[in-house]
Amino acid sequence: MEVTPFLILVFGLAIGSFLNVCIYRIPRDGFTINSPRWSICPECQATIRIFDNIPVLSYIFLLGRCRHCRTRISIVYTLVELITGGLFLLMYFRFGLTLDFVRGCLIVALLIPVSWIDARWYIIPNAIITTGLTLGSGIIVAIAVEQQDWFLILEHLFGAVAGGGILLLIGVLGRAILRKEAMGGGDVKLMALIGLFLGAWPHLLIVVVLSAFIGSIVGLMLILFTERNRQQPIPYGPFLAIAAVFDVFWGEQIWKGYLRFIGWV
């Protein structure tokens, strides 16, 4: 492997390790990103030393168990590291060392903790959304300056407003038709964040349609193969996140393929 892709992979694994901290601490009372200062075992509360906190490798060397209490460590931590590192590497191969690469890595680093937290806790933390809107605004301005395209800023700001507005409208209509909560406020804010990073047309359409398709398939499988019933809520954030990542990589190809399918090109 060339030096640059290897460094990108290592960097992604390290970011994934940090995202694990966010995933564990943000939803829990008594924790902040900065406190406690060192990582601790969720079971015995023992401090996890640096040499036991190396992404992926420490999990392998410790055979997936805490060094102190021998409690099994969740494979989720390693999966988050591998997914983050792998997506960062794919972003590099897709965009090279460009601002679009930075934009792609940023949205991945935001969507991964949002997805895990929403899947586990049914919440989308405001702290992640606020951080994402701030960082997203900065990278969009940087890209606009690099391309000397000031309209780009307006396009992405409109994407944020339209993205949140679309899901808000879907939520209002769903509540009126189904007589129950159809879309959470966190999903609306997440879609606004996605719209800021991706822009408006046709990206929002791709994300909305693709997330609905993925959500329908997963929901049907959960009903058929688990004890979940139709009344139990299914977190929608992970489906929006998956659709957004698909759009980052293949949005243009998906749209052009659709236009060819309906005979417009």
C-alpha positions in Angstrom: 0.0 0.0 0.0 1.2 3.5 -0.8 2.1 5.7 2.1 -0.7 8.2 1.7 -3.6 5.7 1.6 -2.1 3.9 4.6 -1.9 7.2 6.6 -5.5 8.0 5.6 -6.5 4.6 6.9 -4.7 5.0 10.2 -6.1 8.5 10.6 -9.6 7.1 9.9 -9.1 4.4 12.5 -8.0 7.0 15.1 -11.0 9.2 14.3 -13.2 6.1 14.7 -11.7 5.5 18.1 -12.7 9.1 19.0 -16.2 8.5 17.6 -16.6 5.6 20.0 -16.0 8.0 22.9 -18.8 10.2 21.5 -21.1 7.3 21.0 -20.6 6.0 24.6 -20.5 9.3 26.4 -22.9 11.8 24.7 -26.2 9.9 25.5 -25.2 9.2 29.1 -25.6 11.5 32.1 -22.4 12.3 34.0 -20.2 12.1 31.0 -18.8 14.6 28.6 -16.4 14.3 25.7 -13.6 15.7 28.0 -14.5 14.0 31.3 -13.4 11.5 32.4 -10.1 12.3 30.8 -9.1 8.7 30.1 -11.2 5.9 28.6 -12.6 3.5 31.2 -14.1 0.0 31.1 -17.9 0.3 31.2 -18.0 -2.7 33.5 -15.3 -2.4 36.1 -14.5 1.4 35.6 -10.8 0.7 35.3 -8.8 3.2 33.3 -7.9 1.9 29.8 -4.2 2.7 29.2 -3.0 4.0 25.8 -1.5 0.6 24.8 -4.9 -1.0 25.4 -6.6 1.6 23.3 -5.0 1.2 19.9 -7.7 1.0 17.3 -8.5 -2.6 16.1 -5.2 -4.0 17.3 -5.9 -3.7 21.0 -9.2 -5.6 20.5 -7.3 -8.4 18.7 -4.4 -8.6 21.3 -6.8 -8.6 24.2 -9.0 -11.2 22.5 -12.0 -8.9 22.9 -11.9 -8.7 26.6 -11.0 -6.1 29.3 -7.5 -6.6 30.6 -8.7 -6.0 34.2 -12.1 -7.7 34.6 -12.1 -9.9 31.5 -15.5 -8.7 30.5 -16.1 -9.1 26.8 -15.7 -5.9 24.9 -18.5 -5.1 22.4 -17.5 -5.7 18.8 -19.3 -2.4 18.0 -16.2 -0.4 19.0 -14.0 -2.2 16.5 -16.7 -2.0 13.8 -17.0 1.8 14.2 -13.2 2.1 13.8 -13.1 -0.2 10.8 -16.1 1.5 9.1 -14.6 5.0 9.7 -11.2 4.0 8.5 -12.6 2.2 5.4 -14.9 5.1 4.5 -12.1 7.7 4.9 -9.9 5.5 2.6 -12.8 5.3 0.0 -13.2 9.1 0.2 -9.5 9.4 -0.6 -9.8 7.2 -3.6 -12.9 9.0 -4.7 -11.8 12.6 -4.3 -8.0 12.6 -3.6 -6.6 15.1 -1.1 -9.1 17.8 -1.9 -11.6 19.9 0.1 -14.3 17.5 -1.2 -12.3 14.7 0.6 -12.5 16.8 3.8 -16.2 17.4 3.3 -16.8 13.7 2.8 -14.8 12.7 5.8 -16.6 15.3 8.0 -20.0 14.1 7.1 -19.0 10.4 7.7 -17.5 11.4 11.1 -20.9 13.0 12.0 -23.2 10.4 10.6 -21.6 7.4 12.2 -22.2 8.5 15.8 -25.6 9.8 15.0 -26.6 6.4 13.5 -25.3 4.3 16.4 -26.8 6.7 19.1 -30.2 6.8 17.3 -30.3 3.1 16.8 -29.5 2.5 20.5 -31.1 5.4 22.3 -33.7 6.8 19.8 -32.2 10.2 20.0 -30.1 12.4 17.7 -28.0 14.6 19.9 -28.1 18.4 19.4 -24.4 18.6 20.2 -23.5 16.6 17.1 -26.0 18.5 14.9 -24.7 21.9 16.1 -21.1 20.8 15.6 -21.9 19.5 12.1 -23.7 22.7 11.1 -20.7 24.8 12.2 -18.0 22.6 10.5 -20.2 22.1 7.5 -20.7 25.8 7.0 -16.9 26.3 7.2 -16.0 23.6 4.6 -18.7 24.8 2.2 -17.3 28.4 2.4 -13.8 27.0 1.9 -14.9 25.1 -1.2 -16.7 28.2 -2.5 -13.6 30.3 -2.1 -11.4 27.7 -3.8 -13.8 27.5 -6.7 -14.6 31.2 -6.8 -18.3 30.2 -6.8 -20.2 32.2 -4.3 -23.5 30.8 -5.5 -22.4 27.5 -4.0 -22.9 28.9 -0.5 -26.5 29.8 -1.2 -27.1 26.4 -2.8 -25.9 24.6 0.3 -27.7 26.9 2.7 -30.9 26.3 0.7 -30.1 22.6 0.9 -30.1 22.8 4.7 -33.4 24.7 4.8 -35.1 22.5 2.2 -33.8 19.3 3.7 -35.2 20.1 7.1 -38.4 21.4 5.6 -39.0 18.3 3.5 -38.8 16.0 6.5 -40.8 18.4 8.6 -43.6 18.3 6.0 -43.4 14.5 5.8 -43.7 14.4 9.6 -46.7 16.7 9.7 -48.5 14.8 6.9 -47.6 11.4 8.4 -49.0 12.5 11.8 -52.2 13.7 10.2 -52.7 10.5 8.2 -51.4 7.9 10.7 -52.5 9.7 13.9 -49.1 9.1 15.5 -45.6 10.5 15.4 -44.2 9.8 11.9 -40.9 11.8 12.0 -39.0 12.9 15.0 -37.5 16.4 15.4 -34.0 14.9 15.5 -34.6 13.5 12.0 -35.6 16.9 10.7 -32.4 18.5 12.1 -30.3 15.6 10.7 -31.8 16.1 7.2 -31.0 19.8 7.5 -27.4 18.9 8.3 -27.3 16.5 5.3 -28.7 19.2 3.0 -26.0 21.6 4.1 -23.2 19.2 3.2 -24.7 17.8 0.0 -26.7 20.7 -1.4 -30.2 20.7 -2.7 -31.2 19.3 -6.1 -31.1 16.4 -6.8 -29.2 15.2 -3.7 -32.2 15.7 -1.3 -34.5 13.7 -3.5 -31.9 10.9 -3.7 -31.5 10.8 0.1 -35.3 10.9 0.8 -36.2 8.2 -1.7 -33.2 6.0 -0.9 -33.6 6.2 2.9 -37.3 5.4 2.5 -36.5 2.4 0.4 -33.8 1.1 2.8 -36.1 1.8 5.8 -39.0 -0.1 4.2 -36.8 -3.2 3.5 -35.2 -3.2 7.0 -38.6 -2.6 8.7 -40.2 -5.5 6.8 -37.3 -7.8 7.7 -37.6 -6.8 11.4 -41.3 -7.6 11.4 -40.9 -10.9 9.6 -37.8 -12.2 11.4 -38.0 -10.7 14.9 -40.6 -10.1 17.5 -40.9 -6.4 16.7 -44.5 -5.4 15.8 -45.7 -2.6 13.5 -46.3 -0.2 16.4 -42.7 -0.2 17.7 -40.8 2.8 16.3 -37.8 2.2 14.1 -35.1 4.9 14.2 -34.9 6.7 10.9 -31.5 8.4 11.4 -29.4 5.4 10.3 -31.3 5.2 7.0 -30.8 8.9 6.3 -27.1 8.4 7.1 -26.7 5.4 4.7 -28.5 7.2 1.9 -26.4 10.4 2.4 -23.2 8.3 2.2 -24.4 6.7 -1.0 -25.1 10.1 -2.4 -21.6 11.3 -1.6 -20.1 8.5 -3.5 -22.6 7.8 -6.3 -25.2 10.6 -6.3 -24.4 11.8 -9.8 -24.4 8.3 -11.2 -27.7 7.5 -9.5 -29.3 10.6 -10.9 -28.0 10.1 -14.4 -29.0 6.5 -14.3 -32.5 7.5 -13.3 -32.8 10.1 -16.1 -31.6 7.5 -18.6 -34.2 5.1 -17.2 -37.1 7.5 -17.8 -35.7 8.5 -21.2 -34.8 12.1 -20.4 -31.2 11.7 -21.5 
